[in-house]
Amino acid sequence: MEVTTSGGTSGVPKLIVTTTAAEVDDDAKPDYLLPKDDVVLIPGPLHHSAPFTTSVLSIVHGNHLILGARFDAAKTLSLIDQWHPSFLLLVPTMMQRISRLPDDVRARTDTSSLRTVFHMASRCPEWLKDEWIRWLGPERIFELYGASDSPGNTIISGPEWLEHRGSVGRPALGEFAIRGTDGTTLPPGEVGEI
């Protein structure tokens, strides 16, 4: 059994108990676009479920894991320069703080090692996502939509997002349906509840 915490949606901390087996298939591709045997940077606090879970999965898949003691935008860029991670986990607040750094600070950071910049936990404003896509290129930006206590999530890449602004992508885990107030499944383009 795994117990993690969350509060991203409501702001009120809650415990999330997972009863699924904690098994890893060494031959399978890691979840959440994680690499194997590489370097992963997670500057977020481990008391939140995404940084904690991603950290554990990173170690399980043989990655060198770099953690930030406390999020600091400039320090995160210096960790990228120092460790050359291929995977970076952020939330939009962190992305915004990094984007507020002077242009020359961002420009002198060697981001060439980054293959996946994965963001989640809250809605990313379009202007901010556009800024990161311009800075790093769309092929490196990915977004996860889901909840820690949800059996499913979606992932969208930067190129897909540019083609379908506002979309959260396709199901990466689980199945989704958009339903009307009467519970019937709605056709594409209709507004309803997940």
N, C-alpha and C positions, 0 to 999 in steps of 0.2 A: 504494500500500500504506500502511496506517495501522498504527502500533504504539502500543498503549497499555499501561498497567500495571494490575494488580489484585492484590489479596491479601485482599479482604474476606471470602471464604469460609474460606480456610485460614489467613490471617494471614501467609502466606509470599508475598513479592512474586513476580510472574510477568509475563512479557511476553505480550501477546495480539496476534497478527498478523491483521489483516483484509485479505483479498485482494479484496473487492468494490470496485467502482469508486466513487470519491469524486465522485459527481454529485449535484446538487441541482436539483430541479424548482421554479423560482421560482413557478409557478402552483399547486403542491400545498400542502396544509396541512402545516406543519412537524411533524416527529416529536416525540414526548414531550410533547405538549400545549403546546409552545412558542408564544408569540405571534409576530407579525411587526411590525416597526417600533414597538416598545414598549420597556419597561425590564425587564431580567432581573437578579436578584440571586442570585449563587452564592457563598456564604461558605465553601465547602469548598476544600481544596487541589487544585490542578490536576495533581498527580502521581497522583491517582485518576482512573479512567476516566470515571465519571459526570460529575464537575465539568468535566473537560477536554472531553469530547465535547459536553456541553450548552453549554459556553462557545463552542466553535467553531460549533455549529449556531445559537446565538443571534446571533452576529455575521453569519453567512451570511444570516440572515433579517432583517437590518437593525435588530436590537435594540441598544439602548444597554446595554452589559454592565457591571455593577458586581461587582467581586470583593473579597472580604475578604482581607487580607494573612495573617491567621491567625484561626481561628474564635474569636469572643468573643460570647457571648449578648447582652450589653447593646449591643455595637457593632452587631450584626446588626439589632437593633430600631432603633437610631439611623439606620442606613443605609436602613431601610424608611421612616422619617420624612423623611429627607433627599431620597431619590431616587424614592419612590412607585412601586416596581416592581409589575408585574402578575403576575410569575412569581418564585417562590422555590424553590430546590432545597435540600433538607435530608436528613439521615439521622437516624434515631431518637435517636442520642446528642446531636445538636444540638437536636432538639426537646425532649429532657429537660432540657438545660441552660437553654434559654429558659423552660421551664415552671417551673424552680426560682427564676427571678427574682421579686422581690416583686410582688404583685398590682398595686400602683400603677404600677410600671414598665411592665408589660404593658398596663395600662388606658390609660395616656397615650400609647401608641404608636398612630399613625393607620395602621391596617391596611386602610383602605377601598380602596386601590388593588389589593390582592392579589386576583387572580382564580384563581390556581393555586398551591397549596402542594404541591409534588411531593416525596414522600419515598421512599427506596429504600435499598438496600445491606445492610440487615439487618431482622430481624423487629421490627415495632413493637409493643410491649406494648399490650394492649387498653386499659388504664387511661390510657396516654399518648395513644393515638389518640382516645379518648373526650374527654380534656381539650382537645385541639386542636379537635375538632369542636364542643365547647361554646364555645370561645373564638372561633373564626372562622366557624363554621357548616359543615355537611357538604358543601355544594356547592363549597367551595374546596379541600377536602382530597382528594388523589389519591395512590395508591401504585403503584409499579412493582415487579413481581416478575420477576427474571431474573438472568442473570449476564453479565458483560462478554464472556465467550467463548462465549455461547450464541446460537444462531440465532433464538431466540424470547423473548418476554416477555409478561407480562400487565399490565393496568392495571385498577384498581378505584377508583371514585369514593367519596366519603364516604357519600352516600345508599345506594349499592349495598352498601357495607360494613356499614352499620347494619342492612340487611335480611338480610345473609349474613355475620355475624361470623366471622372466621377465614378467609374466602375471600380469594384474591389476585386475583380477577377473571377476565375473559375474555382470550383471546389478542388482543394488539394487534399482534403481529408473529410470524409463524410459526404452526405448528400444534402442538398438544399432545395427548398421550394419556396416560392413567394405565394402567400395565401391572402385571400380577401377576408373581410370581416366575418363572412359566413363559413370560413374554413376551406373553401374550394381553391384549388391551385389556379393561379392567374397566368395568362399568356405573357410572353416577353414584352417588355415595355410598360406593363401595368405596375402601379404602385400598390404595395401591400406590406405584409409583415413576413419576416423570415421564419 
